[in-house]
Amino acid sequence: MTYRIIAATGCPTGIAHTFMAKEALEEAARKRGISIKVETHGQDGVQDTLTQAEIDAADGVIIAADKDVNRDRFIGKRVVNVAVSKGIKEPDKLLDAIINQTAPIYKDGQRAASTGSSEPQQKESVIRSIYVSLMNGVSHMLPIVVAGGVMIAISLMFGIHSADPESSQYNEFAYYMNTIGGIAMNLMVPVLCAYIAESIAKRPGLIIGFIVGMIAFTNGTGFLGGIIGGFMTGYIILGLGYLFKALPKQLDGLKSIFLFPVFGIFIAGFAMWFISAPMGWINQAMMDFLASFQNSNPIVLGLIVGIMCAFDMGGPVNKAAYVTGTALLSDGNYFFMAGVSAACIVPPIATGFATLFAGKAYSTSERSAGLVNFLLGSTHITEGAIPFAAKKPLKVIPFLMIGSSIAAILTYVFKVQVPAPHGGFIVLPIVTHPFLWILAILAGAVVSGFFIGMDQKRTAAKNKVKETPIAETAAVTEKTALPVQDISQIMSLDTIKVDVKAATQIEVFQQIAETAKQHGIITDPGAIVDGFLQREKASTTGMEQGIAIPHTERSEVLKPAIIIFKLADGVEWNALDGQPIRIVISMLIPAGTASNHLYYLSEVSKMLVHQETIDQLHHATNSEDILALFSTKLSA
């Protein structure tokens, strides 16, 4: 199968932003009738992997990612390369860049030079390039720190000295837990270093990055040494690649197995060794500074952490605080991460409280989202607050900053320790002073939620939005919505036919019109055929997987109806995927009822999003099966 647009999404943690961007892009494409496939780079690895055939056939590529997604696959394609947050907030703008061919061509300089093309070339800012490489290292490091931190924390539950064979608290199981967790934490710096280098210089960078990272860890440079080592290694390997270009092509195999490793480790290894001393000093100085801040200025520290975490909720500023907290865990500092976690948990829970405090001022869907955010927040997924913040960022974000700062300040005042960088309330058993930590988070969330809710009430009153209870809203919807519960009003066994023989699209339209005339649905078959054809001129109604949904709104239509044909043979329809059409779901709407028209289209389109429904349509062998399927789906 081919797609007009392909995309790749990814964020450092690979939990929320990655899949929110995927959903936003797919929804925006679906509304515009554009075929799209989105590859996700989450914590479970790469899903819905793009094949080379799909890449070759696509008009362009959207990369909404804050980590490396192997962009070199897309050389010569039109590529939009943005942060993952843009994929969530501006999916239509990204689609337009591909459709209108305004997106630059990625790494097409050689071809452009040889053909005289003046196409703009894909360029990436230095800052974004550095950020993407750093986040690639963080995304691979994070699971290691989570696993190691939790193992060590569990071992401490047996006693603070339970892993020490010389202590009276010694416990053999705790010893093994602590040892295994410690080994995992020791891998943090090498993995961080290696995958930063891999983002810059691919596989040769990865190999040397592990070695340089081990040197950084051995010499006690901390995570700062890992970061510096990763970037240094990546650019050293790129430099070597430039120098080795002059070598004969027959030596390409020798480059990867001998030249890059030997020269890379010689240069990067010695460089890392000599900068280890100052990096170690800087790392220790930072640790001492934060420790003194925690003890003497918890309010200032909490204020800074709270503002950073709520500023962009998963974006670069948030990640700066999060990465610092995560890295400090490996040095035994569990206090800093406690404040960061509290500040990250507050925003989604705050929006949940807002919908409780000002429920009537929110729509039904917003109230539902608010309730879901209690769950998201409790598991440390900050991104649930983004839809609320996006609507009124200049008001909501400052309110969230206040709540996050309160939570972080109280956490530092209470001297809470959190040894795991993720998990939210799931890791409560290994948190010191867990009830005080929950109290700090709830205090911040309630304050933020109150401010956000009161602001929403003022907005609703200003706009004269009628505050309708959920039950009344449902009643109004029931009165105004079309009576799809009685499916017999718009379709019947008489308007569903299987094994229909037609050679062309116009023959299908003619037979639909004749069927409608026979059952008193229309007055003029010719006018209906013309209506279908006019609609096809605007854009094809041929969807994907052999299904078309032609529709027309005409005065010659006496009553709304859905007529379904299952064709004996496929008919050319100029469908989105280029495949012939075998199932035609046609809609006839009386003039002046455009809202009905859109309603029917919307409901049928929702059905066709689900692969199960499509499969059932194709496997149906008689009119009764098809009617039963639509009766179930449209009445649900």
Secondary structure, 3 states (H helix, E strand, C coil): CCCCEEEEEECCCCCCHHHHHHHHHHHHHHHCCCCEEEEEEECCEEECCCCHHHHHHCCEEEEEECCCCCHHHHCCCEEEEECHHHHHHCHHHHHHHHHCCCCCECCCHHHHHHHCCCCCECCCCHHHHHHHHHHHHHHHHHHHHHHHHHHHHHHHCCCCCCCCCCCCCCCHHHHHHHHHHHHHHHCHHHHHHHHHHHHHHHHHHHHHHHHHHHHHHHCCCHHHHHHHHHHHHHHHHHHHHHHHHHCCHHHHHHHHHHHHHHHHHHHHHHHHHHHHHHHHHHHHHHHHHHHHHHHHCHHHHHHHHHHHHHHHCCCHHHHHHHHHHHHHHCCCCCHHHHHHHHHHHHHHHHHHHHHHHCHHHCCHHHHHHHHHHHHHHHCCCHHHHHHHHHHCHHHHHHHHHHHHHHHHHHHHHCCCECCCCCCHHHHHHHCECHHHHHHHHHHHHHHHHHHHHHHHHHHHHHCCCCCCCHHHHHHHHHHHCCCCCCHHHCCCHHHEEEEECCCCHHHHHHHHHHHHHHCCCECCHHHHHHHHHHHHHHCCCECCCCEECCEEEECCECCCEEEEEEEEEEECCCCCCCCCEEEEEEEEEECCCHHHHHHHHHHHHHHHHCHHHHHHHHHCCCHHHHHHHHHHHHHC
